[in-house]
Amino acid sequence: MMNWDVFLAPYQQAVDEIKIKLRGVRKQYNMSSTSHTPIEFVTGRIKPISSILDKAHRKNIPLDELETRMQDLAGVRVMCQFVEDIDAVVKLIRRRKDFEIIEERDYITNEKRSGYRAYHLVIKYPVQTIGGEKKILVEIQVKTLAMNFWATIEHSLLYKYSGEIPEDIIDRLQNAAEAAFRLDEEMSQIRGEVLEAQVIFRKKEEEQRSH
Ligand code: 0O2
């Protein structure tokens, strides 16, 4: 018999620690007046036992191999305002000394067939336990608010229809994915224009000061 509480405890610990660390990054950006924070908010979860069992069954993973073969028992999600911020978050994750990156999956350049978009990183994270150090696999999903909105709705529909979403709703989800993509594009354009306006404004100010 598997003792789930004992098995999942270090995963919960890893999620809690990483949430605190990434929220700390956000705080640091917010204190700096020069750069905008690429992190809007951070959430995290341990995969529910029923989902672990479903996925293990679906992917033929024996329960004694979960630790090495199920990479998202611990999951952290980083939400960004703009698509450009995703890149900034990925870069800052790559630079960290406490995260060892095992795998990266770019579902932004390679959108999934469902319409799902996000950037996934699987890291090895050291948790200190009373039995010594334990390296835990954690999946970090980095996405925009629009990508997250779409994925959350699609996820609950998958659950509602036990994975068999009716055709007409699938079509609507595809349309919604397209709309979310366009929303991200529009926001990026606006961001670009705001940044450009700021540069022009700063230049004008400097010119006035030097006269
Ligand atoms: P849950 O309920 O969120 O835990 P696979 O599960 O085979 O598609 P793999 O290789 O395990 O994928 O890893 P991947 O692709 O990084 O996906 C892991 C997680 O990404 C999923 O976990 C979802 O959270 C999210 N995800 C991936 N594809 C989709 C999608 O099409 N729609 C939505 N809404 N989320 C997606 P789980 O275990 O599937 O689900």
Boltz pocket constraint, residues with backbone or C-beta under 6 A from the ligand:
constraints:
  - pocket:
      binder: B
      contacts: [[A, 47], [A, 51], [A, 55], [A, 72], [A, 105], [A, 112], [A, 114], [A, 115], [A, 116], [A, 120], [A, 150], [A, 151], [A, 152], [A, 154], [A, 155]]
      max_distance: 6.0
